[in-house]
Amino acid sequence: MVSQDSNNTTVWVANRDNPLVDDKGVLSIQSDGNLVLIDGGGHIVWSSEIETNSTDSMAQIGDDGNFVLTDGTGMPAWQSFDHPTDTILPGMKFGWDFRAGLNRSIISWKSSNDPSSGDYLYYLDTHGLPQFMMRKRSDSVLTYRSGPWNGIGLSGVPQMKIYNMFHYEFVQSQTEVYYILVLRSDVITRLILAPTGVVERYVWVEQQQVWTPAWETPNDQCDNYGKCGPNGVCNTSDINVCDCLRGFKPKSEQEWYFRDWSDGCVRKRQLDCGGDVFVAVSDVKVPDTSNSTVDEEMSFDACGEACAKECSCTAYATANISSGRGCWMWFGDLWDTRTYTDGGQVIYLRLAASEISQSVEHHKKKWIGAIVVAVVVSSMFLMGSIFWFLMWKIKKFNKARWRGNQSINYSDRSNKERMDLPLFDLDTLEMATDNFSDANKVGEGGFGPVYKGNLEEDQEIAVKRLSRNSTQGLDEFKNEVVLIAKLQHRNLVRLLGCCVEGDERMLIYEYMPNKSLDTFLFDVTRSPSLVWRTRHNIIMGIARGLVYLHQDSRFRIIHRDLKASNVLLDKEMNPKISDFGMARIFRGDHGEANTRRVVGTYGYMSPEYAMDGVFSVKSDVFSFGVLVLEIVSGKKNRGVYQSEIHLNLLAHVGVK
């Protein structure tokens, strides 16, 4: 069965594991009232398999996509909504009907063009609190957990709260447990379990005649079930990925050093039941509820008291954040916890009182130290004020001198060479970018925002403006100016000049109308324009740029942050490597260095650089290899494509 979009998207397959051998199949209603599919040889390859004696059965597909077989009374005897394949449609109950013995779950296709049962099963698990689980069918390995319903959405899918076009309901009774999506009549959507083990929500855009992704899950390595082991917490913003919950420590420091977090964490101090305390842990996906209980009517205060009295209770939380009522209580280890920058919940973690008292003592010492520092600072305030006044006078003098120059010079400390670049006036750039308006903002780089500008001679430029809040500073800014000024290659972005006035630091580049590679590569509506010839040319262009940096330029240069967002595309889709703020120069035969400050993007870093800070041309080659895989597959390396063992695109390709 297919939807009525221009792509004829398949949403249900009756005989997915027993295909017809030719095109002579016939769908009919037998005399016993069953709906059957018969092949050219007269053999039944699929049947609705219902117990009925109706002679007036009728089958029809509704506007909602439900294929319904009715008996003589007009009542549904069978419906496709009770037997989904890989797709959930609005109005479909996703879960259990205990009376009818129905488990409405979905199984992925084997591949994008093979609808037979694939590797992944997504279902509603009713052990403990109901939550959706994903398993590999070959070995039953649990790969993903949605978290339970919290009154607003699934606690492990914060994306559900973003789109107001969707209204989710979760129904739980003695006879049924299911999730259902109700939406406006003008919205067409579907949820599928892809062959890669990713749940994807799509919305149909009528004007463009395309399915646009709304959200997907799992979408990073912290969505992998039990990534950090028991009592661990996963954080994608941390390069170490895994940490322990407060009051816990790694069970094996050595294994954690080698990034094996499977054994998780253990308590630093044993609990004392009556003397324990609870601390709030905010913005998290609540732990696995398989070892928890729920009381939907209990108040928040009563929940805390109940957990405190039960010595084996390790944490508690509000079950329904919409009403503020209900009580979740966990017992034993806490599994599959992760943090969110926004949209998570608060859980209250049980700790030994001594853990808190030590923390208080530590903070007390910090306060004493702060008071001492404050006294010292106050005594130096007058001297500092005088110094500040003198510096202000010097700065004012230097600013006047800068305005009188037409070029800017930087000194390379190692060889004292001087680099000359055109200096753009701040007023000129403000006029070119309409005073750095949001309408002219085209992106966000490592330094800060990037704006499109037009000079008086109709030349289009890109202005990278160093943000005052940027974690990268003047050294990286100067580094990029000096490096790019030395480089001349068709596959490297061309620096036109810079601006240094007062606190402003800006770089001016040639404008790339097609922006960065990632805006094409990972956008389902734009990626089809990257035909194989174009992808091949992009790969070759990036390779030529790297060869120039590593071998053919005046100095050997290591980029250290090669990724899709740092490859720009001109109007002919030619790639140009950009963003040299983290790059380093090697002279002579030197080809390797070590740093304590590991910079770059996790997922593109070579292992020796990410773990030990060792970088060389091989580091860029590793990043290039990851980038090639992304270009060929159209998938992000930081996505999740396999079980908990195979965390990203790189590992996924390695086992294929």
N, C-alpha and C positions, 0 to 999 in steps of 0.2 A: 504494500500500500504506500502511495506517495502523496506528498502534499501538493497543493496547486500553485506552487511557486514556479518561476521560470527555470529552476534547476531540477525540478521533479525530484525533490529530496525524499528519500525513502524513510518512513517513520515506523513501519511495522512489516514483518515478514512471517507468514504462517509456517512455512516448511523450511525454515532456515537451515536445518541439519539434514534434510532429505530432499535435495533439489530435483527438479524435473530434468530428465536427460534430453528433452527436446521441447519444442514450442507447442505441443499438442495437449497441454493440460486443460482440464475442464473443472470449474468450480460449480458445485451444484448442491442442492438439498435432497438428501435421501428420504425414502419413505418413512424412516423412523424419526425424522425431524433433525438429523445431524447434518451439519455443513461439512462437506468433504471436498478434497482436491484429488482428482483422478488423472493419472498420466495417460499417455497415448496407448498403452497396453491394457488399460482398464484397471490398473492397480491403484488402490488408495494410498497416497503418499502423505496425506494429512487429514485429520478429522477433528471436529470440535469436541468429540467424545463426551457428550452429555447424555443423561438418562431421560428420555422423553418419548412419548408416543404420539406427539402432535403431528397431525397431517396438514396443518395450515401454517407451517413455519414460514418466516420471511426474513431475509437478510438485507441490510442496507447500511451504507456509510453515512454518518451524520456530519454536519458542518464542523463539529469539534474533532473529527478524525476517528471517532469510535465506530468500529465495525460491529454491528449488533445483530444477533439472531434472536428473533422473537417467536414465541409459541402462538398457539391459536387464540389465546386471550390477549395477545399484544404485549405480554410481559417479557422482559429479556430472559432468554434461556442461556445465552452465552454472549460475551462481548470481548473484543480485542483489548479493551482497557484493563481487563483482569489478567491478561497474558502478554505484557509488554516484551519487546525484544531488547533494543538498546536505547529506546527513546521514551521520555516521559512528556506527555502533552498536558496543557491546562485542563483542569477538570478530572484528571486521572488520579485515582487514589494510589499512592505509592506506599505500600506497607502490607499489613496483615488484616485478613478477615478470618477470625478463628472459627466462626460458625461454618463457613464454606470451605475451610481448610486452604485458603488462598494465601500465597506468599508472593506478592507483586514485587518482584525484583527485576533488575536488568542485567544483561550479559553483553559485553562488548562484541563487536564484529571481529572476525579473525584478522581482517585487514580492511582498508578503505573500500575495496571492491569485492570483498568476500563476506556475505552476511552470516555465515555459519558461526556457531558459538566460539568466541575468542578466549583470551587469557584472563579477563577480569570480570568479577561479580560484584555488583553494588546492591546492597540490601539493607533493610531495616532490622537491626539487631535488638532483641527484646530482653537480653540478659542484663540485669540491672536496669538503669534508665534507658529508654529507647533512644538509639542513635544510629546513624547510617554508617556502615562499614564497607570497605572495599578489600577484597581478597584476590590473590592469584589462584585460579582454579586448579592449576597443576600441582601445587604443593600446599594450598590453603594458608599461605603466608599472609598475614594481615598487613596491608600496605597503607591504609588511610582510615581515619575516623573523623566524622563530621562534628562530633560533639552533640550533646542533647539539645532539645528545643528549650529556649529560655524565655519564651513569651513574646519575643520579637523575631527571632530567627534561630538558625542553628549556631551554637556558640563558636564553632570552628570555621564558620563561613561568614565573616563580617561583611563580605561584599553584598550579601543579601539585603542589607539595610540601605544600600545606596540608591537603589532603583525604586522610585515610588510608583512606577507603573505595575509593579508586582505586589500582590497581597497573598501572603502565605498563611496557611492554617495547619495546625497540628491537632489531631483528634485522638484521644486515648480513652478507651472504655473497656469493659469486661469482654466485649465481643470484637472490637476493632482497635487497631493502632495504625494510623496512617498520616501521611503528609499530603497536602493538596495545594495547588496553585490556582488562585482565582485572579483574573485580571480584566482590564478594560476590553471592550469589544473591538477597539481599534488597534489592539496590540496582538501580533502573532509571534509566538515564541515556542521554543522546544529545548529540552534538556537531554543531552546524549552522554553515553559512556563511550568514549573514543577507544579505538584499539590499543592506544598507548597507556590506557588506565587513567585518563583524565576526564573528569566530569565537566562538561562545557554547557553553558547557558547561551543560546543564540536568540537574537531578535531580528525579525524580518523588516528590512527598510524598503518600503514600497518605491520611493523615488529612485533609488539606485538598483532595485531588484537584486539585493544581496542579503545574505544572512550575516549579521554583524555580531561578534562575540560580546556578551555583556560581562561575564565573569567565568572563571574556570577554577577548579580545585582538584587535586593539589596543584599549587602553582609555585612552590619553592620547597627546598629540602626540609624545612621545619614542618611541612605538612606530612612528611613520611612518618608513619606510626612508630612511636617509641624511639625517635631519632637519638635522644640523649639518655636513654635508659631510665630506670626507676629513679624518681626524685630529682631528675634533671630538668632543665628548662631550655628550650631552643630559641635562639634569637638571630634572625638573618642579618641584623645590623652589626653584629659582632663578628669579626673575622674568625674568632675561635668557635663560633656557631653555638656551642653548648656550654652551659654553666650549671651550677647546682642551685637548687632553691635555698633560700636563706636558712641557716642553721645546718646545712649539709655540706659535705666535702666529697670529692671523687673517691670512689671505692679503690681505684688503682690510679695513682698519679702517673705512673709510667705509661699505662695504656692511653690516658687522656693526652699525654704529650704527643703520642703518635696518632692522635685524633681517632682513637677507638673509644667511643663513649657508651658502648652497649651495656657495660656493667653498671652504669649510672652512678648514683651518689648514696652515701650513708650518713646518718646523723653524726654531728660532732659531739653532742652530749645526749645522754639518755633522758627520756621523759620521766616526769615524777608525778604524773596524773594530777592530783589535786593542786600541785604547785605550778602547773604549766601555764603558759600565756599564749595568746593568739596574735599574730601580726598579719596585716593586710598585704596581699600581693596583687597589684593592679594590672589591668590591661593584658589579661592572659586568656588563652583557651583553657577551659576548665579541664582537669585531668579526666582520664578514662573513667566512666561511671559504672563500669562492670562490677567494681567493688564498692558501690555506694548505695545509699537508700534515699528516698525522697518522701517528704510530707508536704503536700501541696497547700495545706491550710496553715501551717505553723508560721508565726511571725519571725522576723529577723532576730529579735532579742532572744526569743525562746529557742531559736535554732542554735545560737551561740551557747546558751546555758545547757542545752541537751548534749552538744558535742563535748563540752567541758566535763560533764558528768560521766560520759562514756570514755573510759581510758583508752580504748582502741581507736577512737575517732581521731584522725590525723588532720582533717581540714573540713571546713563547711563553707557554704555560699548560699545566696538567695537563688531559689529555683526559677522564679518568674520575675525578671527585672522590670517587666511592664507594670505589674501590680505591686511589686515590692514584697510579695509574700512567697511562701514556700521555702522549704529547707532541704538542701543537699548536704549529706554527710558522707565523707570518704573514710574508709578503713584500710589500713595497711599502706603499701607503697603507692605513690602518686605517679601515674604513667601518662606519657604523651602530653606534656604541658609545653606551651610555647607562648611567646610574647607577641603583642601587636602594637604598632604605633598608634592605632586608633581602633576602637570598636571591641576591645576585649572586655572581660568581666573581672570582678574582684573576688578572690577567694581568701579565706582566713586560715592561715597555716599554724598548726600547733607547734610550739617550741618550748624547750626547757627554759625556766625562768632565768637560769644562770647565763643563758645565751643573750638575753636582753640586758641583764645587769652589766655584763661585760661591755656590751655595746654602749650603754649609758656612760660607763666609766671612761670609755674611749672618747666619747663626745665631750665629756667634762674636761678631759685633758686638752682637747682641741680648743675648747672655749677659753681655758686659761691661757693657752698659747696665743689665741686671737687677741685677748686683752693686752698681753705684753706687746704684741706687734702693734696694736692700736696706739699704745703709749709712745712707742718709739716713732711711729709714723707721725703722730701729732707733734712731737718735739722737732721733727725735721720739716714740718709743714712750711715754716717761714723760709727756710733755706730753699725748699723746693719751689716756692712761689717766685723767689728771686730768679732761680735758674730757669723756670718756665718763661718768665718775662724776657730773659736774654735770648732763649731759644726762639720765641715768637718773633723777636726782632730779626734774628738770623734767617728764619723761615720766610719772613716778608721780603727780605733782601734777595734771597735765592729765587723766590717766585717771580720777582720782577726781572731777574736775570734770565730765567727760563723763557719768559715771554719774548725776550729779545733774540733768542736763538731760533734757527730754522732746522736744526737737526739735534739728535740726542745721542750721547755717547755712553757706552758701558765698557768697563774694563774687565777683561777675563783675567782673574787673579793668577792663573798658572802661567800665562805667557804674555800678559800685559798688552794683548792686541786690542785695538779700539774698533768698535763697530759703529757705523754711521747709518742712521735710518731717518726718513722723513718724519717730522714732528707735526702732528695735527693739532690745531687749536681746539680747545674745549667748546668754544662758541660754534665752530664749524660743525662739530659732531652733534651738538645739541640741535642745530638747525637741520642736519641731515637725517636725524632719527626722530624728528618732531618732539624734541625734548625727552627722548628715551620713553616714548609712550608705550603702553601695553600693546597697542595695535601693531607696533613695529617689532615687538619681541618675538623672536623666532626660536628660542631655545634657552637651555640652561646648561652652561659648561662647568668644568671643574672650578674655574675661578668665580663665576657668577653668571648673570644673564647675558645673552647675545641678542643684539638688535640689528635689524636691516636698516640701511641708510642709503640716501641718494645724494651725491655731491652735485654741485651746480652744473658740472659738465655731464650730467646724466650717468655718471658712473655709479653702479651699485656696489655697496660695501657691506661687510659684516663687522660689527663693532662688539668686541668682547670686553665687558666692563668688570673690573675686579670688584667683587662685593666686599663691603667692609666687614661682613660677617663670615667671609670665606675662610675655610680652614687652611687654604693655601695663601701664601703671603707674597711680599715683594721679591723675595729670593726666587720663587718659582716664576714670577712675572718676568724678572730680568733674565732668568734662564731661558724662557721661551723666546724672548726678543733676540738674545745673542745666538741661540741655536738656529732659529728659522732664518735669520738674516744671512747665515752662512750657507744655507741650503738652496739649491736650485734644481728642481726636478719636476716633471709634469705630473707625477703622482704624489706630490707633497703640496699642501696648501700654501699659497703665496701670501706672505706678509707684506702689506703695503706701507705700514708705518705704525706709530704708536702715539699715545698722548699721556703726558705726565704734567698735571697741573694741580697744585695743592695736594689734596688727598686722593685725587682721581688717578687711576692707572687703567689705561685702555690699550687694546691691541686692535689694529684695523686690518682685516683680511679681504681678499677677493670674495665676493658673494657667491655662494653655491645655491642655485635655485631649487635643487632637489633635496637640500638639507642633508641629513645623515643617513647612512645605510640602514640603520635599525628602523627608521620610519617607514621604509618599504618592506624590509625583510620580515618583520613580525606583525604586519598589518594585513589581515585577511583580505581587505578590499584592494590593497595596493600590491601585494606580493605577486599576484598573477602577471603583472607587467614585467617582472624580472624573469624573462624567458631564459632558457639554459645558456644561450649565447651571451646574454648580458651578464649572467652570473659568472660565467667563465672569464669574461673580460674584466670583471671587477676583481676576481681572484688574482688574475695575472697582473693587473695594475697594482694591487697591494703588494704582491710579491716583488715587482720591480722597484717599488718605493722602499721596501725593506732591504733589498740588495744594495741600493744606493746608500742607505743609512749605514749598513754594516760593512760595506766593502769599497764602494766607489766614491764616496764623498771625501772631503779633505780630512775629516776625522771619523773615527768609528763611533757611531751614536746608537745608544740603546734607548728605545722609546719608553718601555716599562708600563705602558697603559694602552696597548693596542686592543681595540674592541669595536663593535659595530657602530656605536654612537660616536666614535672618534674617526670614522671614515666618512668623508663628505663626498657628495656626488654633484658634478657640474651638470649643465643642461643636456650634455650628451651621455650622461650616466657614467662618466669616467671617474674612478675613485681617486681621492686625495687624502692622504694621512694627515691628521691634524692633532692639536692639543699636545704640545711638547713641553708642558710645564714640569713633567716628572722625568723627562729624558736626561741622560747623562752621557758625557763625552769621554772616550778612551783615546789615548795617544800611543803611538808606537805599537808594540806587540801586546800591550795589555788588553785583555779581553774579558776580565772577570773582576767583580768587586763584591764587597759585603757591606750591608747597612743594617743598623738597628731600626731604622724607620722604614717599615714596609709600606709602600704606597701602591695604588693601583686598584683593580677591581677583582673581587673574589670571583672565581670561576674562570678567569682568564690567566691567572698567575700560575707559573710553573711551581711544582711542589717545593723545590729547593729554595725558591724565593719566598713563598708564602710562609714556610716553616723556619728557615734559617737566615733569610735576608740575602742569600747569594744570588746575584743576577749577572747575566752575560747576554751575548747575542742569542744564546739558546732560549733565554726567557722570552724574547720576542718571537722566536720560531714556535715555541709552545703556544703562545697567544694566537699566532697566525693559524696554527693547526685547529684550534678551537673555533676561530672565526670561519675557516673554510667549512667545517662541519655545519656551522649555523647557516652559511650561505647555501650549501647544498641541500640541507634538510628543511630550512625555513623555521627551525625550532630554536628557542633560547637554550643555551647551555645550562642556565640556572633553573630551568624547569625540571619537572619530575616525570620520568618516562618509564620507570620500572619499579621493582619492589624496593624495600628498604636497603637492599644491598647495592643496587645500581641507582645512584642518586641523581645523576644528571645526564645530559646528552652525551658527554664524553664517555662515561661508563656504559651507557646504553649501547652506543656504537661498538664499544670494545667487546661486548658479548654476542654481537650479531654475526 
